[in-house]
Amino acid sequence: MPADLAVIGLGPYGLPLAQAAVAAGIPTIGYATGPEAGSLSPAELRRMRSTGFRPCTDPAQLGRVRTAVICAPTPRGADGELDLGQVEAAARTLAERLRPHTTVILESPVLPGTTEDLLRPILERGSGLRAGRDFHLAYSPNRTDPGSRDHTPAPRVIGGLTPACTESAAAFYGRLTDKVVRARGLREAEAVRLLETNFRHVNIALVNEMAVVCHELGVDLWDVIRCAETKPFGFQAFRPGPGVGGHGVPQDLTGHASRGLRMVELAQQVNERMPHYVVQRAAALLNEHGKSARGARVLLLGVTYKADLADQQGAPAHEIAVRLMELGASVSYHDPHIPAWHVLDRPVPRADSLYEAAAAADLTLLLQPHRTYDLQGLSVKAQLLLDTRGATPTGAAHRL
């Protein structure tokens, strides 16, 4: 059966799209742009194959679809900017096979202007076709919520190079969700992702700063949040943590506009300090109990960036482990989703028995409250427990 859709990039953006498409009965091919091809389990692959999904390694197949969606990752580079290398490579691969009347959609996180100024020229040069005339070009911000139990498709925002481009992309997403929101154009749709990502990081930074101040004042921030979230307007609850990981990279637009987003720049600074603050709190707790960080046995629980996922992208656990090691602590970890973990090119010992390891450790740091953890039992077994997520019962552990 010929495919209607090609998803280019099967990482955290492309794989959920491919799964949603095959669930909607759309024959789909998935073209991997990197090592993320291995993220599908054999069982998932068999199930998706049975409903019309085909993993693809032959780029010629990309020229036989009606819709091609580029979902390549755009990680932060060494200079702090988004690395668009995989998006460019995907666009060049597609351009050589692009046929007239195809709808091309970019879902990767990018800054406003990228679809028109970067993607469009690559597609036009490589294909000899013209966007808006010979093929449709649009942007849709990916709204995947990894690990969420709510499988209701989120509304999709669409912005096209032309009104016809917008309508073509809207017709595709209309097969996946009940609500499609049309932006005025490409740049507006790109800016939606920018606003949504920065909103998350800024609000997390606010509660992270509140966590530091409330600890100094002897105020239970978790109780403050519990009470505040009862307000039915003007407030949305965010919770502090040891840092902010994930694939949504905040951008302050410095170098891209005459004026950067100063609030975002400050939020980045606050959030990037949290691993250091967690280690400070850990050392202080050890001192309060007559122990030094040097030589202390510290167990890290949950080293992924989000609970119940195997994804470690940007997880603060790495920096926390490094700082603890620099203090001379003996670090081990437990995570049901991560069978092996390396820090500073050295393997970190993995605890086989969670409760025995917690009982033996001088300090246990809860970084991600995976559902498999019995937090009440853990708080009883651990000698000393620092909960960075406010997940343990009140009074059962020291909280961030």
C-alpha positions as CSV (number, residue, x, y, z in Angstrom):
1,M,0.0,0.0,0.0
2,P,1.5,3.4,-1.0
3,A,2.0,5.8,2.0
4,D,0.2,9.1,2.3
5,L,2.6,10.5,4.9
6,A,6.3,10.5,5.5
7,V,7.6,11.4,8.9
8,I,11.2,12.5,8.7
9,G,12.9,12.0,12.1
10,L,11.6,9.4,14.6
11,G,12.7,11.0,17.8
12,P,10.6,12.8,20.5
13,Y,8.7,14.8,17.9
14,G,8.3,12.4,15.0
15,L,7.5,9.2,16.7
16,P,4.3,10.4,18.4
17,L,3.2,11.9,15.1
18,A,3.7,8.6,13.3
19,Q,1.8,6.8,16.1
20,A,-1.1,9.2,15.9
21,A,-1.2,9.0,12.1
22,V,-1.3,5.2,11.9
23,A,-3.9,5.2,14.7
24,A,-6.0,7.5,12.4
25,G,-5.6,5.0,9.6
26,I,-3.1,7.0,7.6
27,P,-0.5,4.8,5.7
28,T,2.8,6.2,7.0
29,I,6.5,5.7,6.5
30,G,9.0,6.8,9.0
31,Y,12.4,7.9,7.8
32,A,15.0,8.2,10.7
33,T,17.5,11.0,10.6
34,G,19.7,9.6,13.4
35,P,20.1,7.0,16.1
36,E,16.6,7.7,17.3
37,A,15.5,4.9,14.9
38,G,16.1,2.5,17.7
39,S,13.6,4.1,20.1
40,L,10.8,1.8,18.9
41,S,10.5,-1.4,20.8
42,P,9.9,-4.6,18.8
43,A,6.3,-4.8,20.2
44,E,5.6,-1.2,19.2
45,L,7.0,-1.7,15.8
46,R,4.9,-4.8,15.2
47,R,1.8,-3.0,16.3
48,M,2.5,0.0,14.1
49,R,3.3,-2.2,11.1
50,S,0.0,-3.9,11.5
51,T,-1.8,-0.5,11.1
52,G,0.1,0.8,8.2
53,F,3.5,2.0,9.4
54,R,6.7,1.2,7.6
55,P,10.1,2.2,8.8
56,C,12.1,3.4,5.8
57,T,15.7,3.6,4.9
58,D,15.3,4.3,1.2
59,P,15.0,8.1,0.7
60,A,13.4,7.5,-2.7
61,Q,10.2,6.6,-0.8
62,L,10.0,10.2,0.4
63,G,9.0,11.2,-3.2
64,R,5.9,9.0,-3.2
65,V,3.8,10.7,-0.4
66,R,1.3,13.4,-0.3
67,T,2.5,14.9,2.9
68,A,6.1,15.1,4.4
69,V,6.6,16.3,7.9
70,I,10.1,17.1,9.1
71,C,10.5,16.4,12.8
72,A,14.3,16.4,13.1
73,P,15.7,17.4,16.5
74,T,17.2,20.9,17.0
75,P,19.4,20.6,20.2
76,R,21.2,23.5,21.7
77,G,24.7,23.9,20.3
78,A,27.9,24.8,22.1
79,D,27.1,28.5,21.5
80,G,23.6,28.2,23.0
81,E,21.9,28.5,19.6
82,L,19.6,25.8,18.1
83,D,21.6,23.4,16.0
84,L,19.6,23.1,12.7
85,G,22.0,20.6,11.1
86,Q,19.6,17.7,11.2
87,V,16.7,19.9,9.8
88,E,18.9,21.0,6.9
89,A,20.0,17.4,6.2
90,A,16.4,16.2,6.2
91,A,15.4,19.1,3.9
92,R,18.2,18.3,1.4
93,T,17.2,14.6,1.4
94,L,13.5,15.5,0.8
95,A,14.3,18.2,-1.8
96,E,15.9,15.7,-4.2
97,R,12.7,13.6,-4.3
98,L,10.1,16.3,-3.9
99,R,7.2,16.1,-6.3
100,P,4.6,18.8,-7.3
101,H,1.6,19.2,-5.0
102,T,3.3,17.7,-2.0
103,T,2.6,19.3,1.4
104,V,5.8,19.9,3.4
105,I,5.4,20.7,7.1
106,L,8.2,21.5,9.6
107,E,7.5,20.6,13.2
108,S,11.0,20.9,14.7
109,P,11.5,23.7,17.3
110,V,12.9,26.6,15.4
111,L,13.0,30.4,15.7
112,P,10.6,32.6,13.7
113,G,11.8,32.9,10.1
114,T,13.5,29.5,9.8
115,T,10.9,27.8,7.6
116,E,10.9,30.6,5.1
117,D,14.5,31.7,5.2
118,L,16.2,28.3,5.7
119,L,13.9,25.5,4.7
120,R,12.3,27.1,1.7
121,P,15.5,27.8,-0.2
122,I,16.9,24.3,0.4
123,L,13.6,22.7,-0.9
124,E,13.4,25.0,-3.9
125,R,17.0,24.6,-4.9
126,G,17.1,20.9,-4.6
127,S,13.7,20.2,-6.3
128,G,13.5,23.0,-8.9
129,L,10.0,23.6,-7.6
130,R,8.6,26.8,-6.1
131,A,7.0,26.8,-2.6
132,G,3.4,28.2,-2.6
133,R,3.0,27.5,-6.3
134,D,4.3,23.9,-7.0
135,F,4.2,22.6,-3.4
136,H,2.7,23.6,-0.1
137,L,5.0,24.7,2.8
138,A,3.8,25.2,6.4
139,Y,4.9,25.1,10.0
140,S,3.2,23.5,13.0
141,P,4.6,23.6,16.5
142,N,4.8,20.2,18.0
143,R,2.7,19.8,21.1
144,T,3.8,16.3,22.3
145,D,3.6,15.8,26.0
146,P,6.0,12.8,26.6
147,G,4.8,10.3,29.1
148,S,1.3,11.9,29.5
149,R,-1.5,9.5,30.2
150,D,-3.9,11.8,28.4
151,H,-3.9,10.6,24.8
152,T,-6.5,13.2,23.6
153,P,-4.8,14.9,20.6
154,A,-3.9,18.5,21.4
155,P,-5.2,21.3,19.1
156,R,-2.8,21.9,16.2
157,V,-1.6,25.4,15.1
158,I,-0.9,25.7,11.4
159,G,0.8,28.6,9.6
160,G,1.5,28.4,5.9
161,L,3.5,30.3,3.4
162,T,0.3,31.1,1.6
163,P,-3.4,30.7,2.5
164,A,-3.5,27.7,0.3
165,C,-0.5,26.2,2.1
166,T,-2.2,26.7,5.4
167,E,-5.4,25.0,4.2
168,S,-3.5,22.0,2.8
169,A,-1.7,21.5,6.1
170,A,-4.9,22.1,8.0
171,A,-6.6,19.3,6.0
172,F,-3.9,16.9,7.0
173,Y,-4.0,17.7,10.7
174,G,-7.7,17.7,10.6
175,R,-7.4,13.9,10.3
176,L,-5.5,13.7,13.6
177,T,-7.4,16.2,15.8
178,D,-10.8,17.8,16.2
179,K,-9.4,21.3,16.4
180,V,-7.0,23.1,14.0
181,V,-6.0,26.7,14.7
182,R,-4.9,28.7,11.7
183,A,-2.1,31.3,12.4
184,R,-1.6,34.3,10.1
185,G,1.5,32.9,8.6
186,L,4.7,30.9,9.1
187,R,6.4,33.3,11.5
188,E,3.4,33.5,13.8
189,A,3.2,29.7,14.0
190,E,6.9,29.5,14.7
191,A,6.5,32.1,17.5
192,V,3.7,30.0,19.1
193,R,6.3,27.3,19.9
194,L,8.7,30.0,21.2
195,L,6.1,31.4,23.5
196,E,4.9,28.1,24.8
197,T,8.4,26.9,25.6
198,N,9.5,30.1,27.2
199,F,6.3,30.3,29.2
200,R,7.2,26.9,30.8
201,H,10.8,27.8,31.6
202,V,10.0,31.3,33.0
203,N,7.3,29.9,35.3
204,I,9.6,27.0,36.5
205,A,12.3,29.6,37.2
206,L,9.8,31.6,39.3
207,V,8.9,28.6,41.6
208,N,12.6,27.6,41.7
209,E,13.5,31.0,43.1
210,M,10.6,30.7,45.5
211,A,11.9,27.3,46.6
212,V,15.2,28.9,47.6
213,V,13.7,31.9,49.4
214,C,11.0,29.8,51.1
215,H,13.6,27.4,52.5
216,E,15.5,30.4,54.0
217,L,12.3,31.8,55.5
218,G,11.1,28.4,56.9
219,V,8.0,28.4,54.6
220,D,6.6,25.2,53.1
221,L,6.4,26.2,49.4
222,W,4.6,23.0,48.5
223,D,1.8,24.0,50.8
224,V,1.8,27.5,49.3
225,I,1.4,26.0,45.8
226,R,-1.4,23.6,47.0
227,C,-3.3,26.6,48.3
228,A,-2.6,28.9,45.4
229,E,-3.7,26.5,42.8
230,T,-7.3,26.7,44.2
231,K,-7.6,30.1,42.6
232,P,-9.8,29.7,39.5
233,F,-8.3,32.5,37.5
234,G,-4.9,34.2,37.0
235,F,-2.8,31.4,38.3
236,Q,-1.3,28.2,36.9
237,A,0.6,25.9,39.2
238,F,4.2,25.0,38.4
239,R,6.5,23.1,40.8
240,P,10.2,23.5,41.5
241,G,12.8,20.8,40.8
242,P,16.5,20.1,40.5
243,G,16.6,21.7,37.0
244,V,14.8,21.7,33.7
245,G,15.5,19.1,31.1
246,G,13.8,18.0,27.9
247,H,13.9,18.9,24.3
248,G,12.1,22.2,24.5
249,V,15.0,24.7,24.5
250,P,14.2,28.2,25.7
251,Q,15.4,31.0,23.5
252,D,15.8,34.7,24.4
253,L,16.2,35.8,20.7
254,T,19.6,37.6,21.5
255,G,21.2,38.1,18.1
256,H,18.0,37.5,16.2
257,A,16.1,40.7,17.2
258,S,17.1,44.2,18.2
259,R,16.0,43.4,21.7
260,G,16.2,40.0,23.4
261,L,13.8,38.5,25.8
262,R,15.4,39.5,29.1
263,M,13.0,37.5,31.2
264,V,13.9,34.3,29.4
265,E,17.6,35.0,29.8
266,L,17.1,35.5,33.5
267,A,15.0,32.3,33.8
268,Q,17.7,30.3,32.1
269,Q,20.2,31.6,34.7
270,V,17.9,30.7,37.6
271,N,17.1,27.2,36.2
272,E,20.7,26.4,35.4
273,R,21.7,27.2,39.0
274,M,19.3,24.6,40.5
275,P,21.7,21.5,40.2
276,H,24.3,23.5,42.2
277,Y,21.6,24.5,44.8
278,V,20.5,20.8,45.2
279,V,24.1,19.8,45.9
280,Q,24.4,22.6,48.4
281,R,21.3,21.4,50.2
282,A,22.6,17.8,50.1
283,A,25.9,18.8,51.6
284,A,24.2,20.9,54.3
285,L,21.9,18.0,55.2
286,L,24.8,15.7,55.6
287,N,26.6,18.2,57.8
288,E,23.5,18.6,60.0
289,H,23.7,14.8,60.5
290,G,27.3,14.8,61.4
291,K,28.6,13.6,58.0
292,S,30.8,15.2,55.3
293,A,30.0,15.1,51.6
294,R,33.5,13.7,51.1
295,G,33.2,10.0,51.3
296,A,29.5,10.1,51.7
297,R,27.4,7.4,49.9
298,V,24.8,9.3,47.8
299,L,22.1,7.4,45.9
300,L,20.4,9.3,43.1
301,L,16.8,8.1,42.3
302,G,15.5,8.8,38.8
303,V,18.1,10.2,36.4
304,T,15.8,10.9,33.4
305,Y,14.5,14.4,32.6
306,K,10.9,13.4,33.2
307,A,9.2,10.8,35.3
308,D,8.3,7.4,33.7
309,L,10.4,8.1,30.6
310,A,13.8,6.7,29.5
311,D,14.8,10.0,28.0
312,Q,17.8,11.8,29.6
313,Q,17.9,14.8,27.4
314,G,19.1,17.7,29.5
315,A,18.4,15.9,32.7
316,P,19.9,17.7,35.8
317,A,21.0,14.4,37.2
318,H,24.2,14.5,35.2
319,E,25.4,17.9,36.6
320,I,24.3,16.9,40.1
321,A,26.3,13.7,39.9
322,V,29.4,15.6,38.6
323,R,29.2,18.1,41.5
324,L,28.8,15.4,44.1
325,M,31.8,13.6,42.7
326,E,33.8,16.8,42.8
327,L,33.0,17.0,46.5
328,G,34.3,13.5,47.0
329,A,31.0,11.7,47.4
330,S,30.5,8.1,46.3
331,V,27.6,8.3,43.9
332,S,25.3,5.4,42.8
333,Y,21.9,5.5,41.1
334,H,18.6,3.7,40.6
335,D,16.3,4.2,37.7
336,P,14.0,1.5,36.3
337,H,14.3,3.0,32.8
338,I,18.1,3.4,32.6
339,P,20.0,0.1,32.7
340,A,23.4,1.8,32.5
341,W,24.6,5.4,33.1
342,H,28.0,7.0,32.5
343,V,29.2,10.3,34.1
344,L,32.6,11.8,33.2
345,D,33.2,8.8,31.0
346,R,32.9,6.5,34.0
347,P,30.1,4.0,34.7
348,V,28.0,5.0,37.7
349,P,27.2,2.0,39.9
350,R,23.5,0.9,39.5
351,A,21.7,-0.2,42.6
352,D,20.0,-3.6,42.1
353,S,17.8,-3.5,45.3
354,L,16.3,0.0,45.8
355,Y,15.4,-0.3,49.4
356,E,18.7,-1.9,50.4
357,A,20.6,0.8,48.6
358,A,18.6,3.5,50.2
359,A,19.2,2.0,53.7
360,A,22.9,1.8,53.0
361,A,23.3,5.3,51.5
362,D,24.1,8.2,53.8
363,L,21.8,10.4,51.6
364,T,19.2,9.5,49.0
365,L,18.3,12.2,46.5
366,L,14.9,11.8,44.8
367,L,15.3,13.5,41.4
368,Q,12.4,11.9,39.5
369,P,9.4,10.2,41.2
370,H,8.8,7.3,38.8
371,R,5.5,5.6,39.3
372,T,7.2,2.4,40.3
373,Y,8.7,3.9,43.4
374,D,6.9,3.3,46.7
375,L,7.7,6.7,48.2
376,Q,6.2,6.0,51.5
377,G,8.3,2.8,51.9
378,L,11.3,4.6,50.6
379,S,11.0,7.4,53.2
380,V,11.0,4.7,55.9
381,K,14.0,2.8,54.6
382,A,16.3,5.7,53.7
383,Q,18.7,7.1,56.3
384,L,18.3,10.6,54.9
385,L,16.0,11.6,52.0
386,L,16.0,14.8,50.1
387,D,13.0,15.1,47.8
388,T,13.5,17.6,45.0
389,R,10.1,17.1,43.5
390,G,7.7,17.3,46.5
391,A,6.5,13.9,45.8
392,T,6.8,12.2,49.2
393,P,4.1,12.5,51.8
394,T,4.3,15.6,54.0
395,G,6.9,15.2,56.7
396,A,8.3,12.0,55.3
397,A,11.4,13.6,53.8
398,H,13.3,16.8,53.5
399,R,12.0,18.8,50.6
400,L,13.7,21.2,48.2
